Amino acid sequence: VQLVESGGGLVQAGGSLRLSCVISGIDISNKGMAWFRPAPGKEREWVAQMRGGGSTTYADSVKDRFTISRDNSQNAVYLQMNSLKPEDTAIYYCAAARQGTVWISEYGYDFWGQGTQVTVSS
């Protein structure tokens, strides 16, 4: 199983980026998917989740600014990030679970990408 993220980069505050995560080796159409980023002094924290059935959840810090989506035909997951803030600067990781559930903890996910760097300048 391989997850490959792309789309990170440098953007000014208020700008937008769209992250992509292309998955091979498993069919993600009914799997729990998520995007994570490191938290200061903590393990990775989730920012957006999508259950196998398609429902989504967002961390309070990104709600109404980020949108997670999935394209089953491409076996890919996306994270549209709008109104970016300097505090959004991080490496963003795509994660997949073997089942359709999602987890608050990174330990609930079975497969991970290498991450893509997002830097937001003020």
Rosetta blueprint (number, residue, H / E / L):
1 V L
2 Q E
3 L E
4 V E
5 E E
6 S E
7 G L
8 G L
9 G E
10 L E
11 V E
12 Q E
13 A L
14 G L
15 G L
16 S L
17 L E
18 R E
19 L E
20 S E
21 C E
22 V E
23 I E
24 S E
25 G L
26 I L
27 D L
28 I H
29 S H
30 N H
31 K L
32 G L
33 M E
34 A E
35 W E
36 F E
37 R E
38 P E
39 A E
40 P L
41 G L
42 K E
43 E E
44 R E
45 E E
46 W E
47 V E
48 A E
49 Q E
50 M E
51 R L
52 G L
53 G L
54 G L
55 S L
56 T E
57 T E
58 Y E
59 A L
60 D L
61 S L
62 V L
63 K L
64 D L
65 R L
66 F E
67 T E
68 I E
69 S E
70 R E
71 D E
72 N L
73 S L
74 Q L
75 N L
76 A E
77 V E
78 Y E
79 L E
80 Q E
81 M E
82 N L
83 S L
84 L L
85 K L
86 P H
87 E H
88 D H
89 T L
90 A E
91 I E
92 Y E
93 Y E
94 C E
95 A E
96 A E
97 A L
98 R L
99 Q L
100 G L
101 T L
102 V L
103 W L
104 I L
105 S L
106 E H
107 Y H
108 G H
109 Y L
110 D L
111 F E
112 W E
113 G L
114 Q L
115 G L
116 T E
117 Q E
118 V E
119 T E
120 V E
121 S E
122 S L
